[in-house]
Amino acid sequence: MSDPTTEKHYVAPVNTETISVDAIRIAEKPSNLWLDAWRDLRRRPLFWLSVLLAAVFLLMAVWPTLFTQVNPRAGDLMYSNEGPAPGHPLGYTFQGQDIYARIVWGAQTSLSVGLIATVLSSVIGLVMGALAGYYGGWLDSLLSRVGDIFFAIPYILAAVVVMTVFSQFRSVWTLALAIGGFSWAATARVVRAEVLRVRQADFVMASRALGQSRFATLLSHVVPNAIAPLLVVSTLGLATAIVAESTLSFLGVGLGGSIVSWGNDISQAQAALRIAPMALIYPSIALTLAVLAFVTLGELIRDALDPKARALR
Amino acid sequence: MLSYILRRLLQVIPVFIGATLLIYFLVFAMPGDPILALFGDRSPNPALVSALRERYHLNDPFLVQYWYYITGVLQGDLGVTFSGRPVSEVLVDTLPVTGRLALMAIGIEFTMAIIIGTISAMNKGKIFDHVSLIVALVSIAIPIFVLCFLAQYFLAIQWGWFKPTVGADNDWGGLWLPALVLGFSLYAVSMRLMRSSVIDTLNQDWVRTAYSKGLPRRRVIPVHVLRNSLIPVITHSATSFGILLVGATVTEGIFNVPGVGNTLYQAAIRGEGPTVVSFVTVFVILYVLVNLVIDLLYGLLDPRIRYV
């Protein structure tokens, strides 16, 4: 094989340059699922728009005083339901509180409930789904039946029960626990299906053949390769958890009225919908934009991670 | 087919028991003594308290209490509401209204999903497709109660196309506004499913065959493409029935539709724990039953499912 003339084993038509058919472009960066997805995403304006929107809301949650100096709780009935004034761009609520300041401070509540609930439901879903899919057998039957039970209870209704029963303990944490603790079943199903697929891969068998234990193989090879759909489900889950928080606050079983949150503000403004609709519409717009940002991100990431979906565009 | 039905029925039993057990456990874990709560601030007679505890089986272990509860539920005894009416009696009055609303909403959802999804699929990558994607994302992102208020404010109060609340006028004609809102809040996911399913079907050999034997488009699309693209949409409607129930609760509450959802909404707003639990249980039972029925129908439609 050292003779350079015999190295070319490819028989091409006489006038074809071999290199143009057979060459592997070594200079090209190695490609994988995540890199492909990133290359696809960074060319889409909608992706950057939703990233920007999500970043603004995250910044609002982490550092509200960057956006406003007004105290969201300070109410002056002199200004009840009044329109915009200098320094108060969106006007006042029925209680004479600054609507803009309440929206800025409400981001913190909504996003923290959403994030805690999503992390919780992702972790439970990942553990249940990975164990069920990887080990199979009786453990799969058991965990999948438990998942079916949680799947049979719409999680907002379950959270309504939890928050009604434990009405003395209403806080960001209990609300997030109630939402996260009942919304993991769908995540578990997605993770299980993906783990079932990855489990068949050659690298899993190779890892076992090299002497790694089953559990170590699960952690180091199966889970990292099954994480892509979880990322999508979690991003969309963050959006639905934010909606759930506001829906529960609206139903009067969410956070107590003293906590600044979009759901509470919308719920309080509904009584005066006919005379002061803006007190309801502005927090609704904030809520919708925040959810829209995460829903769009989730959909675009799903699209980018799935070559079949890319063909559908 | 019979073995498929039996298998499916057997699968429902553990889900039913587990779901009711879970809800019952939450109530069991409720802090505070329910009997003492009956007496408010007064200190009750100990003999009366123990008699009441005996009567409501409160001294029995958790599973025995659950047994009394679930046998009652199976015999149609779902407890009483806060005002003392039996839940089953309330259901007789309210379920038909919610049923009408749900049917109308699902009808609107399917009509929108099928028409918009098909047009999007046939115009893949064009303006219509992009606009419909953006509208769908907005529909997913707007929480249902915000949508209700916007519809109530603009369509009813400002422009006067509908009445702002439903109340006693709850026959098919009176439910248009809440049904439209509920249908719009649900259509987006079905529409996207329909779109990708139609794109998939359009590439099938039988569609090419249909065109090449000279059939016009107006026959190929409805008969050959649509019918074969509907299955994912129908499957999705089963799992999204839970979202429909939550949506109905909020919609009925805001538009004052006298349905099951409104009863749950009022109970939640007033913090009436036991009523909330009874009606959530009703919803969970409904959800499990509807999924069972759709699964059985699905087995009837698609023979492959029966043997999985």
Interface residues (C-beta under 8 A of the other chain):
Chain A: R145 V146 D148 I149 F150 A152 I153 P154 I156 L157 A158 V160 V161 V162 T164 V165 F166 S167 Q168 A239 V243 S246 T247 F250 L251 G252 V253 I266 Q270 L273 R274 P277 L280 I281 S284 L287 T288 L289 V291 L292 V295 T296 E299 A309 L312 R313
Chain B: Q11 P14 V15 F16 G18 A19 L22 I23 L26 V27 A29 M30 P31 K124 G125 L137 V138 I140 A141 I142 P143 I144 F145 V146 F149 L150 Q152 Y153 I157 R195 S196 I199 G242 I243 L245 V246 T249 V250 G253 I254 L264 Y265 A268 I269 G271 G273 V276 V277 V280 F283 V284 Y287 V288 N291
